[in-house]
């Protein structure tokens, strides 16, 4: 009798385990092929008028619908005043096409002003021609006749809005795996000069690990990505691993505030080294900048979810 009871219990546990694996696989496939829209709002008396920004990052040449039509539809419905890109729209891998990422950026630029700061994939495609051939040159050539403004350690001021946008392109040593290298003293000021305290200063900085250093530069808002939300997330807690293969990254996604500066980390839209997402769908970030007292408002609201095959539903 005891043997029968033991076998029955083992069978139940095995069935439960298989069901759990199936659920995890289903969620992984689902989350790897959908994106959510996450909104944040900030106020500043240095803004001359309200501005809605859509922030895109880490597409890695992924496609949501043919020609990224679902992503473009969502952006169109948001009707932004400006699109900021935080890098890694392509996949720096020999022989891999960048067409999907380039076409999305070009489609956005047909309707909206676009400012684009590099991520580590654009950067390494440019500095390792022996590995990637002419990938970087070919990619940049796609934008020669567009109005995309690339910010490679450069800034642009939007006088009518009172906004200054600076794009930081970190050196390769600051993307090494397994260990974090300390940012050299004076690196930011030597690379991008000083922050503009007369304007609402936005810093596009792909790697969020250096937020304490960015905060010392005194931007009003840092927009970052790179970490992909930690690839897989423990619901209600954190992401599991960063692209540098460090567990439980602190800056994994969401809103952070340190030393008087704020940073929004997007969980990105695509995948590369670990090509899955679990409890961690792709993300389009919306930044609402509003004139008024310089203060933070509530942010991080998940507004809607979009499937790769076209469905959309309120969350």
Secondary structure, DSSP 8 states (H G I E B T S, - for coil): -HHHHHHHHHHHHHHHHHHHHHHHHHHHHHHTTEEEEEEEEEEETT-SS-EEEEEE---TT--SSGGGHHHHHHHHHHT-SEEEE-S--S---TT---HHHHHHHHHHHHHSEEEE---HHHHHHHH-HHHHTTHHHHHHHTTTTS-EEE-SSEEEEETTTTEEEEEE---GGGG-SSS-----TTHHHHHH----TTSEEEEEEEEGGGHHHHHHTT-SEEEEE-SGGGSBB-TTS-BSB-TT--BS-SSSSEEEEETTEEEEE---S--SSS---BS--EEEEEEEEEESSSEE----EEEEEEETTS-EEE-
